[in-house]
């Protein structure tokens, strides 16, 4: 099951994507793009929208 994908942007920042039910990765818009990795991992763990863990 696709939960989350974190993509390195090459400048020390990362962008978060979530897996749709059809297998497509979609950018997660509830967090500003190009965040440090710790902010991304915190967002996945907290899951304020319920998109990662339901």
C-alpha distances in whole Angstrom, upper triangle without the diagonal:
4,6,9,12,15,18,21,24,27,29,28,25,22,20,16,14,11,8,10,9,10,9,11,12,14,17,17,21,21,22,25,24,25,24,25,22,23,23,19,18,20,19,15,17,19,16,20,18,15,13,10,11,12
4,6,8,12,14,18,20,23,26,24,22,18,16,13,10,7,5,8,8,10,7,9,8,11,13,14,17,18,19,21,20,21,21,22,19,20,20,16,16,18,16,13,15,17,15,18,16,14,11,9,11,12
4,7,10,14,17,20,23,24,23,20,16,14,11,9,6,5,9,10,12,10,11,9,11,12,12,15,16,16,19,18,19,18,19,16,17,17,13,12,14,13,9,11,14,11,14,13,11,8,5,8,10
4,7,10,13,16,19,21,19,16,12,11,7,6,5,6,10,12,14,11,11,8,9,10,9,13,14,13,16,15,15,15,16,13,14,14,10,10,12,11,8,11,13,11,14,13,12,9,7,10,12
4,6,10,13,15,18,16,14,10,8,6,5,6,8,11,14,15,12,11,8,9,9,10,13,15,14,15,13,13,14,14,12,14,14,10,11,14,12,10,13,16,14,17,16,15,13,10,13,16
4,7,10,12,14,12,10,6,6,5,6,9,11,15,18,18,15,14,10,11,10,10,13,14,12,13,11,10,10,11,8,11,11,8,9,12,11,10,13,16,14,17,17,17,15,13,16,18
4,6,9,11,11,9,5,5,7,8,11,13,16,20,20,16,14,11,12,10,12,14,16,14,14,11,9,10,11,10,13,13,10,12,15,14,14,17,19,18,20,20,20,18,16,19,22
4,6,8,7,6,5,7,9,11,15,17,20,23,23,20,18,15,15,13,14,16,18,15,14,11,9,10,10,9,13,13,11,13,16,16,16,19,21,20,22,23,23,21,19,22,25
4,6,7,6,5,7,11,13,16,19,21,25,25,22,19,16,16,13,15,16,18,15,13,10,7,10,10,11,15,15,13,16,18,18,18,21,23,22,24,24,25,22,21,25,27
4,6,7,8,11,14,16,20,22,25,28,28,25,22,19,19,17,18,20,21,18,16,13,10,12,12,12,16,16,15,18,20,20,21,24,25,25,27,27,28,26,25,28,30
4,6,8,11,15,18,21,24,27,30,30,28,25,21,21,18,19,20,21,18,15,12,9,10,10,12,15,15,15,18,20,20,21,24,25,25,27,27,29,27,26,29,31
4,7,11,14,17,20,23,26,30,30,27,25,21,21,18,18,19,20,16,15,12,8,9,7,9,12,12,13,15,17,18,19,21,22,23,25,26,27,25,24,27,29
4,7,10,14,17,20,23,27,27,25,22,18,18,15,15,15,16,13,11,8,5,5,5,7,10,10,10,12,14,15,16,18,20,20,21,22,24,22,21,24,26
4,7,10,13,16,19,23,24,21,19,15,14,11,12,13,14,11,10,7,5,5,6,6,10,9,7,10,13,12,13,16,17,17,19,19,20,18,17,20,23
4,7,10,13,16,20,20,18,16,12,11,8,8,10,11,9,8,5,5,6,9,9,12,10,8,11,13,11,12,15,16,15,17,17,18,16,15,18,20
4,7,10,13,17,18,15,13,10,9,6,6,8,10,8,9,8,9,9,11,9,12,10,7,9,11,9,9,13,14,12,14,14,14,12,11,15,17
4,7,9,13,14,12,10,6,5,4,5,9,11,10,12,10,12,12,14,13,15,13,10,12,14,11,10,14,15,13,15,13,14,10,10,14,15
4,6,10,11,10,8,6,5,6,6,10,11,12,14,13,15,15,17,15,17,15,12,13,14,12,10,13,14,11,13,11,11,7,7,11,12
4,7,8,6,6,5,6,9,10,13,15,16,18,17,19,19,20,18,20,19,15,16,18,15,12,15,17,14,16,14,12,9,8,11,12
4,5,5,5,6,7,10,11,14,15,17,20,19,21,22,23,22,23,22,18,19,20,17,15,18,19,15,17,14,13,9,10,12,12
4,6,7,9,11,14,14,17,19,21,23,22,25,25,27,25,26,25,21,21,23,20,17,20,21,17,19,16,14,11,11,13,12
4,6,9,11,15,16,19,21,22,24,23,25,26,28,26,28,27,23,24,25,23,20,23,24,20,22,19,18,14,15,17,16
4,7,10,13,15,18,20,21,23,21,23,24,26,23,25,24,21,21,23,21,18,21,23,19,22,19,18,14,14,16,16
4,6,10,12,15,18,19,20,19,20,22,24,22,24,23,19,20,23,20,18,21,22,19,21,18,18,14,14,17,17
4,7,9,12,15,16,17,15,17,18,20,18,21,19,16,17,19,17,15,18,20,17,19,16,16,12,12,16,17
4,6,9,12,13,14,13,15,16,19,18,20,18,15,17,19,15,14,18,19,16,17,14,15,11,12,16,16
4,6,9,10,10,9,11,13,16,15,17,15,12,15,16,13,13,17,17,15,15,14,15,12,12,16,17
4,6,7,9,8,11,12,15,14,16,13,10,13,14,10,10,14,14,11,12,10,12,9,10,14,15
4,5,7,8,11,12,15,16,17,14,12,15,15,12,13,16,15,13,12,11,13,11,13,17,17
4,7,9,12,12,15,15,16,12,11,14,13,9,11,14,12,10,9,8,11,11,12,15,16
4,6,9,8,11,12,12,9,8,11,11,8,10,13,12,11,10,11,14,13,13,16,17
4,7,7,10,12,13,10,10,13,13,11,13,16,15,15,14,14,17,16,17,20,21
4,6,9,11,13,11,10,13,14,12,14,17,17,16,16,16,19,17,17,21,22
4,7,9,12,10,9,13,14,13,15,18,18,18,19,19,21,19,19,22,24
4,6,8,6,7,10,11,11,13,15,16,16,17,18,20,18,18,21,23
4,6,6,7,9,10,11,13,15,16,17,18,20,21,20,19,21,24
4,5,5,6,9,10,11,12,14,15,17,19,20,19,17,19,22
4,5,5,6,9,10,11,12,14,16,18,19,19,17,18,21
4,6,5,6,9,10,10,12,13,15,17,16,15,17,20
4,5,5,6,9,10,10,12,14,15,14,12,15,17
4,5,5,6,9,10,12,14,15,14,12,13,16
4,5,5,6,8,10,13,14,14,12,13,16
4,5,5,6,7,10,11,11,10,11,14
4,6,5,8,10,9,9,7,8,11
4,6,9,11,10,11,9,9,12
4,6,9,9,11,9,9,11
4,6,5,7,6,7,8
4,6,8,9,10,10
4,5,8,9,8
4,6,6,5
4,6,6
4,6
4
